[in-house]
Amino acid sequence: MAMSCKDGKQILDNGKYVRYTPEQVEALERLYHECPKPSSIRRQQLIRECPILSNIEPKQIKVWFQNRRCREKQRKEASRLQAVNRKLTAMNKLLMEENDRLQKQVSHLVYENGYFRQHTQSTTLATKDTSCESVVTSGQHHLTPQHPPRDASPAGLLSIAEETLAEFLSKATGTAVEWVQMPGMKPGPDSIGIVAISHGCTGVAARACGLVGLEPTRVAEILKDRPSWFRDCRAVDVLNVLPTANGGTIELLYLQLYAPTTLAPARDFWLLRYTSVLDDGSLVVCERSLKNTQNGPAMPPVQHFVRAEMLPSGYLIRPCDGGGSIIHIVDHMDLEPWSVPEVLRPLYESSTVLAQKTTMAALRQLRQIAHEVSQSNATGWGRRPAALRVLSQRLSRGFNEALNGFTDEGWSMMGNDGMDDVTILVNSSPDKLMGLNLSFANEFPAVSNAVLCAKASMLLQNVPPAILLRFLREHRSEWADNNIDAYSAAAVKVGPCSLAGSRVGSFGGQVILPLAHTIEHDEFLEVIKLEGVGHSPEDAMMPREMFLLQLCSGMDENAVGSCAELIFAPIDASFADDAPLLPSGFRIIPLDSGKEASSPNRTLDLASALEIGPNGTKASSDFSANNGCTRSVMTIAFEFAFESHMQEHVASMARQYVRSIISSVQRVALALSPSHLSSHAGLRSPLGTPEAQTLARWISNSYRCYLGVELLKAGGEGGETLLKTLWHHSDAIMCCSLKAMPVFTFANQAGLDMLETTLVALQDISLEKIFDDHGRKTLFSEFPQIMQQGFTCLQGGICVSSMGRPVSYERAVAWKVLNEEENAHCICFMFVNWSFV
């Protein structure tokens, strides 16, 4: 049937034109906005309800709706392509500027090389870097004196500010610092941006430039609010604000950063921040440490903090054609590595770590907020994105507070028990207890009047942080004590409760309920439900079900320099936005700047990493590819609310608990280390499922048997090769059980991405949950064919991820997977060319 896409008429197959009056079009448009795809019954009802449509056949109305949906789809696609085109244009401009800067850097290096060749016998003379003038600073000559006044008068501070601006711009878009590309970071329209780290300069420095869909003023507002996006930031105090004659502002700031581990002191900065607008309309926010100022305000040393230095750094924000901003970020610091133990100094001497923790964190925050602005307001569990971000910040901040234990927050140290491996801190301040003394529906008021924190740090050898963290997240039973978890949950909920330890409790398992994640999937916020809690009858007040709010980040093995964190806190089932939180958890920080050799398919073998036996499968070659030694430091901190008269008892329990966790982590780390895996037969898959390599072979053989073509284009017949090829297959491949209520038992990386879940949480997703009503009807009608014929092909449609996001796919194939005895083991699905709608 030939169709027209114009509002006023349609062309039917008999060549007759059907014209609609404006009133008819208005009535049809009203219904379209209510229901873009009405059923035949609804279309007939429309004809009955609207007399002006009585002369139109239902078939013609059906065609009108088809054309209307076609136009809507074309409009959305045109809008999307225009947005992509604007983004590519801006990215092209950014890359051209970067290319221009690199050419100037090459010219400068060639000049220096020739100069040194001519003067090898003479002393090196200071030369002016004329190439530092960039695409932004060209035409703007800042006449900064070589030795500006260093007093703290307005004129002196303005002189320092102008000098800071010039130095910052020469780093952001010039050649004042030799920048090299950040390992693992490639620029592109979908990347976070162009990220570089310094080579051979004082201190540590990182630089990034990218596109964000926010206006410059909004970008500056977000970046100035450092505690909202920089998790290591404890406080920023603005002590003075001075307006300048050019419309800018000078601010004097005192900045405090948390220490990332118990083995190092915290840092603080005494800063000048200068905000101004350049001649071309670009907005600049630049900062530097104030040193040796005369006759003006100064910040004396603060106890428990090491004064670090920030060299000229900041943000250059330029408006982008078509909306949004192009942003350049420079972070340049001297973190005083002499003040930490030698084993930790790589952490303070690595520009890569600075880039991950600070520079890229700023870009991620901007991209996340821009993404949320363009999306619907409600996300996971009906909460707004801003509310979920606040929960993440509260978890991270609470963990940092416990880890650092500052005295001005009410923390005091208890004496040890003869061993100093675990540090115990106690906090009885009202601010810390605010929100814990609540009354609940069971009418038992909370009487906990103190909080105890047990913390420790340990050095790990030869185990990637991402791998270890993933195991700790997915296999809580390997390290957690059920009774203490139950006590922690009850202590913030009810009053009279005895200390755990004498009872026998057991969990049936954990269910990971996704709540939110960042657009780069580098951080996850989730609710952990611990099921099947069993207690003795006298403990009726203890919760039968436990819930934890959990923040997980750093699970990408290829992210160089990023730390891995698993932070959680018990919550009530009501899960209010202002729920009291006592965070505990783990932080694993890599100490080696070199990239770790690792493989994404290790997740396949994490299900039972501690069960190593002679019958296990052979370890993947990727496991033993990294023969070098990698080091990382793990910091553990656990908080407990308690009654003051039980302080000694709780402290003893906390010490033993943390020591048992350290022992468990050491055992897990040994099992996951490449050297250990290469010396054993390998890892066994979960109980009740075939080994991963065997399952890959069954999937491949069954596909070839029923469809007559190869599924996996593997270079060899080995199980490892098949498994690796299956894991990295571009289409989403997943298996579900043959039960009355089929649930997923396995998925490759694309399948996990499509369902937005993990291998452990995958088993909590039933097959029918991912399809809509139409998809379920189609699937159930095709099930007999799958069991009889062995396979079926499904037309393209829409399914839903575990996060509730719609996913479109071009087509799907389902086939029966046979084991060695030719019996049906499971059903395998392959979703071709899937994408989020």
C-alpha positions in Angstrom: 0.0 0.0 0.0 1.4 3.4 -0.9 1.2 6.0 1.9 1.6 9.7 2.1 3.3 11.3 5.1 1.3 14.6 4.9 -1.3 15.6 7.4 -4.0 16.5 4.9 -4.3 13.5 2.7 -3.5 9.8 2.3 -3.1 7.8 -0.9 -4.8 4.4 -0.9 -3.9 1.6 -3.3 -6.9 2.4 -5.5 -5.4 5.8 -6.2 -8.2 7.7 -4.4 -7.2 10.7 -2.2 -8.6 10.9 1.3 -8.5 14.4 2.7 -9.0 15.3 6.3 -10.5 18.6 7.6 -8.6 20.5 10.3 -11.1 19.4 12.9 -10.6 15.8 12.0 -6.8 16.2 12.2 -7.2 17.9 15.6 -9.3 15.0 16.9 -6.8 12.4 15.6 -3.9 14.3 17.1 -5.6 14.4 20.5 -5.9 10.6 20.5 -2.4 10.2 19.2 -0.9 12.0 22.2 -3.0 9.8 24.5 -2.2 6.6 22.6 0.2 6.5 19.7 -0.8 2.9 18.7 -4.5 2.4 19.4 -6.0 -1.0 18.9 -8.8 -1.7 16.4 -11.4 -1.6 19.2 -10.1 1.8 20.3 -10.2 3.1 16.7 -13.8 2.0 16.2 -14.6 3.6 19.6 -13.1 6.8 18.4 -15.3 6.8 15.3 -18.3 6.4 17.5 -17.3 9.1 19.9 -16.3 11.7 17.3 -19.1 12.3 14.8 -16.7 14.3 12.5 -14.8 11.0 11.9 -17.9 9.0 11.0 -17.3 9.2 7.3 -13.8 7.7 7.6 -13.2 4.0 7.5 -11.2 2.3 10.3 -8.7 1.2 7.8 -8.0 4.8 6.8 -7.6 5.8 10.4 -5.1 2.9 10.9 -3.1 4.2 8.0 -3.2 7.8 9.4 -1.7 6.5 12.7 0.9 4.6 10.9 2.0 7.7 9.0 1.8 9.8 12.2 4.2 7.4 13.9 6.4 7.4 10.9 6.6 11.2 11.0 7.3 11.2 14.7 10.1 8.7 14.3 11.6 10.7 11.5 11.4 13.9 13.6 13.2 12.2 16.5 15.8 10.7 14.3 16.4 14.1 12.6 16.7 15.8 16.0 19.1 13.1 17.2 21.3 13.4 14.0 21.4 17.2 14.4 22.6 16.8 18.0 25.2 14.3 16.9 26.3 16.6 14.2 26.7 19.5 16.6 28.7 17.3 18.9 30.9 16.1 16.1 31.5 19.7 14.9 32.5 20.8 18.4 34.7 17.7 18.9 36.3 18.4 15.5 37.1 22.0 16.6 38.5 20.7 19.9 40.7 18.2 18.1 41.9 20.8 15.6 42.9 23.0 18.6 44.6 20.1 20.2 46.5 19.4 17.0 47.6 23.0 16.8 48.9 22.8 20.3 50.8 19.6 19.6 52.3 21.1 16.5 53.5 24.1 18.6 54.9 21.6 21.2 56.8 19.8 18.5 58.2 23.0 17.1 59.2 24.0 20.6 61.0 20.6 21.2 62.8 20.9 17.9 63.9 24.4 18.8 65.2 23.2 22.2 66.9 20.2 20.6 68.8 22.5 18.2 69.6 24.9 21.0 71.1 22.2 23.3 73.2 20.8 20.4 74.8 24.2 19.8 75.5 24.8 23.5 76.4 21.4 24.9 79.6 22.9 26.4 77.9 26.0 27.9 75.5 26.4 30.7 71.8 26.3 29.8 70.3 29.8 29.4 66.7 30.5 30.3 64.7 31.0 27.1 61.2 32.4 26.7 58.5 29.9 25.6 57.0 31.9 22.8 54.9 29.0 21.7 52.8 29.0 24.9 50.4 31.4 23.2 47.5 29.3 22.2 44.2 29.4 20.3 42.6 31.0 23.4 45.3 33.4 24.4 46.2 34.7 21.0 45.4 38.3 20.7 45.2 38.7 24.5 48.5 39.9 25.9 48.6 39.9 29.7 51.3 42.3 30.8 52.2 40.4 34.0 55.4 41.7 35.7 58.0 39.0 36.3 58.0 39.8 40.0 54.5 40.9 41.1 54.0 42.3 44.5 53.4 39.5 47.0 51.5 41.5 49.6 47.9 40.6 50.3 46.5 44.0 49.4 43.8 44.1 46.6 46.4 45.2 44.1 48.8 42.5 45.2 46.2 39.8 45.0 45.0 41.0 41.6 48.6 40.8 40.4 48.9 37.2 41.7 45.5 36.4 40.1 46.5 37.7 36.6 49.8 35.8 36.8 47.8 32.6 37.8 45.5 33.2 34.8 48.3 33.5 32.3 50.1 30.4 33.7 46.9 28.3 33.7 46.0 29.2 30.1 49.5 28.3 29.0 49.0 24.8 30.6 45.4 24.4 29.4 45.9 25.3 25.7 49.6 26.0 25.4 52.9 24.1 25.8 54.0 25.2 29.3 53.6 21.5 30.4 54.6 18.5 28.2 51.4 16.5 28.1 51.2 12.8 27.1 48.0 10.9 26.5 46.5 9.1 29.5 46.9 5.3 29.1 43.7 3.7 27.9 42.0 7.0 27.0 41.2 7.5 23.4 39.3 10.7 22.2 36.0 10.3 20.3 32.5 11.6 20.2 31.3 9.0 22.9 34.4 9.3 25.1 34.6 11.3 28.3 37.1 13.6 26.5 40.8 14.1 25.7 42.7 13.2 28.9 46.5 13.8 29.3 49.0 13.6 32.1 52.2 15.5 32.7 55.7 14.3 31.8 58.7 15.6 33.7 57.1 18.6 35.5 57.1 19.5 39.2 54.6 17.7 41.2 51.7 15.8 39.5 49.5 17.3 36.8 46.5 16.2 34.6 44.7 17.9 31.8 41.3 17.1 30.2 39.1 18.8 27.6 35.7 17.7 26.5 32.1 18.6 25.6 29.3 19.0 28.1 25.6 19.8 27.5 25.5 22.6 30.0 25.9 26.4 29.8 29.2 27.9 30.9 27.7 29.6 34.0 26.1 26.3 35.2 29.4 24.5 34.5 31.3 27.0 36.7 28.7 26.7 39.4 29.1 22.9 39.6 32.9 22.9 39.5 33.2 25.5 42.2 31.1 23.3 44.5 34.0 20.9 44.9 32.5 18.7 47.7 29.6 17.7 45.4 31.8 15.9 42.9 35.2 15.4 44.5 34.7 12.6 47.0 38.1 13.3 48.7 37.1 16.9 49.5 36.2 17.4 53.2 35.5 21.1 53.2 35.9 24.3 51.3 35.7 27.5 53.3 35.5 30.9 51.4 37.2 33.3 53.8 37.2 36.4 51.7 35.7 37.7 48.4 37.1 40.7 46.5 35.5 42.0 43.3 37.9 43.2 40.5 37.6 46.1 38.2 37.1 43.8 35.1 34.0 42.2 36.6 35.8 39.2 38.0 36.1 38.0 41.6 39.1 36.9 43.8 38.3 34.5 46.6 40.6 33.3 49.4 39.8 29.6 50.1 40.8 27.0 52.7 40.5 23.5 51.3 40.7 20.2 53.2 41.1 16.8 51.6 40.5 13.4 53.3 43.3 11.0 53.5 42.6 8.0 51.3 44.1 5.4 53.7 44.9 5.1 57.4 48.6 5.1 56.6 48.8 8.7 55.5 47.8 12.1 56.9 45.2 14.3 55.3 46.1 17.3 53.0 45.0 21.0 53.1 45.5 24.0 50.8 45.5 27.8 51.3 44.3 29.0 47.9 43.5 32.0 45.8 40.7 31.5 43.2 40.2 33.9 40.4 37.0 34.0 38.2 36.9 36.2 35.1 35.6 36.4 31.6 38.0 36.6 28.7 37.6 38.9 25.7 36.2 36.1 23.5 33.5 35.3 26.1 35.2 32.3 27.7 34.7 31.9 31.4 37.8 31.1 33.4 38.1 29.8 37.0 41.8 29.4 38.1 43.4 28.6 41.4 46.8 28.5 43.0 48.3 28.2 46.5 49.2 31.4 48.4 52.7 31.3 49.7 54.8 33.9 51.4 52.2 36.7 51.1 53.0 39.8 53.2 50.9 42.0 55.4 47.7 40.1 54.8 45.6 37.1 55.8 47.5 33.8 56.2 46.5 30.3 57.1 48.7 28.8 59.9 49.3 25.0 59.8 46.4 22.9 61.0 46.9 19.9 63.2 46.6 16.5 61.5 47.0 18.1 58.1 49.9 18.4 55.7 49.9 21.6 53.8 50.1 20.8 50.1 50.6 23.2 47.2 48.4 23.7 44.2 50.2 25.2 41.2 48.2 27.2 38.7 45.2 25.1 37.9 41.6 25.6 36.9 38.8 25.5 34.3 38.5 27.2 30.9 34.8 27.1 29.8 33.9 28.2 26.3 30.3 28.4 25.0 29.7 25.9 22.2 27.7 26.6 19.0 24.2 25.1 19.4 24.4 25.0 23.2 26.6 23.4 25.7 30.2 24.1 26.6 33.8 23.1 25.7 35.7 22.8 28.9 39.5 22.5 29.6 40.5 21.3 33.0 44.0 21.4 34.5 44.9 20.0 37.9 48.5 20.6 39.0 49.6 19.8 42.6 52.6 19.1 44.8 51.1 16.7 47.4 54.3 16.5 49.5 55.0 12.8 49.1 57.8 13.0 51.7 55.2 12.9 54.4 53.9 9.4 53.7 55.7 6.0 54.0 57.8 5.1 51.1 55.5 2.3 50.0 52.6 4.8 49.5 54.6 7.5 47.7 53.6 6.3 44.2 50.1 7.3 45.2 51.2 10.9 45.7 53.6 10.9 42.8 51.3 9.6 40.1 49.6 12.0 37.6 47.4 9.1 36.5 45.9 8.8 40.0 45.3 12.6 40.1 43.6 12.3 36.7 41.2 9.6 37.8 40.4 11.1 41.2 40.1 14.7 40.4 40.3 15.7 36.7 38.1 13.0 35.2 35.8 13.1 38.3 34.9 16.7 37.4 34.2 15.7 33.8 32.1 12.8 34.9 30.0 14.9 37.2 29.3 17.4 34.4 28.4 14.7 32.0 26.1 13.0 34.5 24.2 16.2 35.4 23.9 17.0 31.7 22.5 13.5 31.0 20.0 13.8 33.9 18.8 17.2 32.6 18.0 15.6 29.2 16.3 12.6 30.7 13.1 12.1 32.7 13.2 13.2 36.4 12.4 9.9 38.0 14.9 7.0 38.0 15.5 4.0 40.2 12.6 3.3 42.6 10.9 6.6 41.7 13.7 8.7 43.1 15.1 11.8 41.4 18.8 11.6 40.2 19.8 14.4 42.5 18.4 12.4 45.5 20.4 9.3 44.5 23.6 11.4 44.1 23.1 12.7 47.6 22.8 9.1 48.9 26.1 8.2 47.1 27.8 11.3 48.5 26.6 10.5 52.0 27.9 6.9 51.8 31.3 8.1 50.5 31.6 11.0 53.0 30.6 8.9 56.0 33.2 6.3 55.0 35.9 9.0 54.7 34.9 10.5 58.0 35.2 7.2 59.8 38.5 6.4 58.0 40.1 9.7 59.0 38.6 10.1 62.5 39.2 13.8 63.0 39.0 15.0 66.6 37.0 18.0 65.6 34.2 15.7 64.6 34.1 14.0 68.0 36.4 10.9 67.3 38.7 9.7 70.0 41.1 6.7 69.9 40.8 3.7 72.2 43.8 1.8 73.5 44.7 -1.4 71.7 44.7 -4.9 73.1 48.5 -5.4 72.7 48.4 -5.5 68.9 48.2 -2.3 66.8 46.9 -3.9 63.6 43.4 -2.6 64.1 42.6 0.9 65.3 39.5 1.6 67.3 37.8 5.0 67.4 34.8 6.1 69.4 32.4 9.0 68.7 29.8 10.2 71.1 29.1 13.6 69.7 25.4 14.6 69.1 26.1 15.5 65.4 27.3 11.9 64.7 24.3 10.4 66.5 21.8 12.7 64.8 19.3 10.5 62.9 20.2 7.3 64.7 17.9 7.8 67.7 14.7 7.1 65.9 11.4 5.4 66.8 10.2 2.7 64.6 6.9 0.9 64.0 7.8 -1.8 66.5 7.7 0.9 69.2 11.2 0.2 70.4 13.2 3.5 70.4 16.8 3.4 69.4 19.0 3.8 72.5 22.5 3.6 70.8 24.4 6.6 72.1 27.8 6.1 70.6 29.5 4.9 67.4 32.6 2.8 67.1 34.8 2.5 64.1 37.4 -0.3 63.6 39.8 0.3 60.8 43.0 -1.2 59.3 45.1 -1.2 56.2 47.0 -4.0 54.5 49.3 -4.3 51.5 48.2 -6.6 48.7 50.5 -8.2 46.2 49.8 -9.3 42.7 45.9 -9.1 42.6 44.1 -6.4 40.5 41.9 -4.2 42.7 38.9 -4.5 40.3 39.0 -8.3 40.4 39.2 -8.5 44.2 36.4 -5.9 44.7 34.1 -7.7 42.3 34.6 -10.9 44.3 33.9 -9.2 47.6 30.7 -7.6 46.1 29.4 -10.8 44.6 30.4 -13.3 47.3 29.6 -11.6 50.6 29.4 -14.9 52.4 33.1 -15.5 51.9 34.1 -12.7 54.3 31.0 -11.4 56.2 29.7 -12.6 59.5 26.0 -13.0 59.4 25.5 -12.4 63.1 27.4 -9.1 63.1 25.6 -8.0 60.0 22.3 -8.6 61.8 23.5 -6.8 64.9 24.6 -3.8 62.8 21.2 -3.7 61.1 19.3 -3.9 64.4 21.5 -1.4 66.3 20.4 1.5 64.2 16.7 0.4 64.2 15.7 -0.9 67.7 16.7 -0.4 71.2 17.3 -3.4 73.5 19.4 -5.8 71.6 22.2 -7.9 72.8 25.6 -8.3 71.1 25.7 -10.9 68.3 28.0 -13.9 68.8 26.1 -16.5 70.9 23.3 -17.2 68.4 23.4 -19.2 65.2 22.2 -17.2 62.2 22.3 -17.9 58.5 21.4 -16.1 55.3 19.8 -17.8 52.4 21.7 -15.5 50.1 21.9 -12.0 48.8 19.9 -10.3 46.1 21.5 -7.3 44.4 18.8 -4.8 43.4 20.2 -2.1 41.0 19.2 1.4 42.0 21.3 3.8 39.8 24.6 4.0 37.9 26.6 6.6 36.2 26.5 7.0 32.4 30.0 5.5 32.1 29.0 2.6 34.4 32.0 3.3 36.6 29.9 3.6 39.8 26.8 1.7 40.9 24.3 2.4 43.7 22.3 -0.6 44.7 20.3 -2.1 47.5 21.4 -5.5 48.9 18.7 -7.7 50.3 20.0 -10.4 52.6 17.4 -13.1 52.7 16.5 -15.9 55.0 17.8 -14.5 58.3 17.4 -17.0 61.1 17.6 -16.3 64.8 16.7 -17.9 68.1 13.1 -17.2 69.4 14.3 -14.8 72.1 15.7 -12.5 69.4 12.3 -11.5 68.0 13.4 -7.9 67.8 16.2 -8.6 65.4 15.2 -8.0 61.7 14.2 -11.1 59.7 15.3 -9.4 56.5 18.3 -7.1 56.1 18.8 -4.4 53.6 22.1 -2.6 52.8 22.5 0.5 50.7 25.7 -0.1 48.7 28.0 2.0 46.6 30.4 0.2 44.2 33.0 1.8 42.0 36.3 0.9 40.3 35.3 -2.4 38.8 36.8 -1.6 35.4 40.0 -3.5 35.1 41.2 -1.3 32.2 40.8 2.0 34.1 44.4 2.9 34.9 45.0 4.6 38.3 41.5 4.3 39.6 40.8 3.0 43.1 38.1 0.4 43.8 35.5 1.0 46.6 32.8 -1.1 48.1 30.9 1.0 50.7 27.6 -0.1 52.4 25.4 0.8 55.2 22.3 -1.0 56.8 19.0 0.7 56.0 15.4 0.2 57.1 13.0 -1.4 54.6 11.2 1.9 54.2 14.5 3.4 52.8 13.8 7.1 53.2 16.0 9.7 51.5 17.1 10.9 55.0 17.7 7.4 56.3 20.5 7.3 59.0 23.7 5.8 57.5 26.7 4.2 59.2 28.9 3.4 56.2 31.5 0.6 56.3 33.5 -1.0 53.6 36.6 -1.4 51.6 38.9 0.8 49.5 41.6 -0.7 47.3 44.2 1.7 45.8 46.7 0.6 43.2 50.3 1.7 44.0 51.8 0.9 40.6 51.4 3.4 37.8 51.9 0.8 35.1 48.8 -0.7 33.4 47.9 -4.1 34.9 47.5 -7.0 32.5 44.1 -8.3 33.0 41.2 -9.8 31.1 37.5 -8.9 31.3 36.5 -12.5 31.1 37.7 -13.2 34.6 34.2 -12.5 35.8 33.2 -15.8 34.3 35.4 -17.6 36.9 34.7 -15.5 40.0 31.7 -17.5 41.1 33.8 -20.0 43.1 37.3 -18.6 43.2 38.0 -20.2 46.6 37.0 -23.7 45.5 40.2 -24.9 43.9 40.6 -28.6 43.2 42.1 -31.2 40.9 38.9 -31.4 38.8 38.7 -27.7 38.0 39.1 -26.4 34.5 42.4 -25.2 33.2 43.1 -21.5 34.1 42.8 -19.1 31.2 46.0 -17.9 29.7 44.9 -14.4 30.4 45.1 -15.1 34.1 48.8 -15.8 34.0 49.7 -13.2 31.3 50.8 -10.8 33.9 54.0 -12.1 35.4 54.9 -8.8 37.0 54.1 -7.9 40.6 51.4 -5.4 41.2 50.8 -3.8 44.5 47.8 -2.1 46.1 46.8 -1.0 49.6 43.4 -2.0 51.0 41.8 0.0 53.7 39.0 -1.5 55.8 36.6 0.5 58.0 33.5 -0.8 59.8 31.2 1.3 62.0 28.9 0.1 64.8 26.3 1.9 66.8 26.2 0.7 70.4 25.2 1.6 74.0 28.0 3.3 76.0 28.0 0.6 78.7 28.9 -2.0 76.1 31.9 -0.2 74.7 34.6 -2.7 75.7 32.5 -5.6 74.6 31.7 -4.0 71.2 35.4 -3.0 70.7 36.6 -6.5 71.3 34.0 -7.8 68.8 35.0 -5.2 66.2 38.7 -6.0 66.5 38.1 -9.7 66.0 35.7 -9.1 63.2 38.1 -6.9 61.2 40.9 -9.3 61.8 38.8 -12.1 60.5 37.9 -10.0 57.4 41.6 -9.3 56.8 42.3 -13.1 57.0 39.5 -13.8 54.5 40.7 -11.0 52.2 44.2 -12.5 52.2 42.8 -15.9 51.4 40.6 -14.5 48.6 43.5 -12.4 47.2 45.7 -15.5 47.2 43.1 -17.4 45.3 42.6 -14.6 42.7 46.3 -13.8 42.2 47.6 -14.9 38.7 50.6 -16.7 40.2 48.3 -18.8 42.3 46.0 -19.6 39.4 48.8 -20.6 37.2 50.1 -23.1 39.7 46.7 -24.9 40.2 44.3 -26.7 37.9 42.0 -23.7 37.9 38.6 -22.5 39.1 35.4 -24.4 39.3 32.1 -22.9 38.2 29.1 -22.6 40.5 27.5 -25.7 41.9 24.7 -27.0 39.7 26.0 -25.4 36.5 28.3 -26.7 33.8 31.8 -25.3 33.8 32.0 -22.2 31.7 34.1 -23.6 28.9 31.8 -26.7 28.7 28.8 -24.4 28.5 30.4 -22.4 25.7 31.0 -25.6 23.7 27.4 -26.8 24.3 26.0 -23.4 23.1 28.2 -23.4 20.0 27.5 -27.0 19.0 23.8 -26.7 19.5 23.6 -23.6 17.4 25.5 -25.3 14.6 23.3 -28.4 14.9 20.0 -26.5 14.6 20.8 -23.6 12.4 23.5 -25.1 10.2 26.0 -22.2 10.7 28.8 -21.3 13.1 27.9 -19.1 16.0 31.5 -18.4 17.2 34.3 -17.7 14.7 37.0 -19.0 17.0 40.5 -19.5 15.8 40.8 -22.9 17.4 38.7 -25.6 19.0 40.0 -25.1 22.6 37.5 -24.4 25.3 39.3 -21.3 26.4 39.1 -19.8 22.8 35.4 -20.6 22.5 34.7 -19.1 25.9 36.6 -16.0 25.2 34.9 -15.5 21.8 31.5 -16.1 23.4 32.2 -13.6 26.1 33.2 -10.9 23.7 30.5 -11.6 21.1 28.9 -8.3 20.0 25.4 -9.6 20.3 23.7 -10.3 23.6 23.8 -14.0 24.3 22.1 -15.4 27.5 20.9 -18.7 28.8 17.8 -19.4 30.9 16.8 -22.5 32.8 14.2 -25.0 31.7 11.8 -24.5 34.6 8.2 -23.5 35.1 9.5 -20.0 35.8 12.7 -19.7 33.6 15.5 -17.6 35.1 18.7 -16.5 33.5 21.8 -18.6 34.4 24.5 -17.1 32.1 25.1 -14.1 29.9 28.1 -12.8 28.0 29.4 -9.3 28.4 26.9 -7.8 25.9 24.1 -9.6 27.6 25.0 -8.3 31.0 25.3 -4.8 29.5 21.9 -5.1 27.9 20.2 -6.3 31.1 22.3 -3.9 33.2 23.2 -6.5 35.8 26.0 -8.7 36.9 26.5 -12.5 36.7 25.4 -13.0 40.3 22.3 -10.8 40.1 21.5 -12.3 36.7 20.0 -15.4 38.4 17.4 -13.2 40.1 16.0 -12.1 36.7 13.2 -14.2 35.2 12.7 -14.5 31.5 9.2 -13.0 31.5 10.4 -9.9 33.3 12.4 -8.6 30.4 9.5 -8.8 27.9 6.4 -6.7 27.6 2.9 -8.3 27.2 3.3 -8.7 23.4 6.8 -10.2 23.7 5.6 -12.6 26.4 2.7 -13.8 24.2 5.0 -14.3 21.2 7.6 -16.1 23.3 5.1 -18.5 24.9 3.6 -19.3 21.5 7.0 -20.1 20.2 8.2 -22.2 23.1 6.7 -25.5 21.8 8.5 -24.9 18.5 11.8 -24.4 20.4 11.4 -27.7 22.2 10.2 -29.7 19.2 12.2 -28.1 16.3 15.1 -27.0 18.5 15.1 -23.3 17.5 13.0 -20.3 16.5 13.5 -16.8 15.2 11.7 -13.9 16.8 11.0 -10.6 15.1 12.5 -7.4 16.4 10.8 -5.7 19.3 11.3 -4.1 22.7 12.4 -5.7 26.0 13.3 -4.1 29.4 16.6 -4.1 31.3 16.8 -4.8 35.0 16.9 -1.0 35.5 13.6 -0.6 33.7 15.1 0.9 30.6 13.6 -0.2 27.2 15.9 -2.0 24.9 15.2 -2.5 21.2 16.6 -5.4 19.1 16.5 -6.1 15.4 15.8 -9.8 15.8 16.3 -12.6 18.3 17.2 -16.3 17.9 16.3 -18.9 20.5 17.6 -22.4 20.5 17.8 -25.5 22.7 21.2 -26.2 24.3 22.0 -29.9 24.4 24.6 -31.4 26.8 26.9 -34.4 26.1 24.0 -36.9 26.5 21.9 -35.0 24.0 19.5 -33.8 26.7 18.2 -30.3 26.9 20.2 -28.3 29.4 18.8 -24.8 28.9 17.5 -22.4 26.3 19.9 -19.8 24.8 18.8 -16.5 23.4 20.7 -14.2 21.1 19.5 -10.6 20.7 21.0 -9.1 17.5 21.8 -5.4 17.1 20.3 -4.3 20.4 20.4 -0.7 21.7 18.8 1.3 24.5 15.8 3.3 23.3 
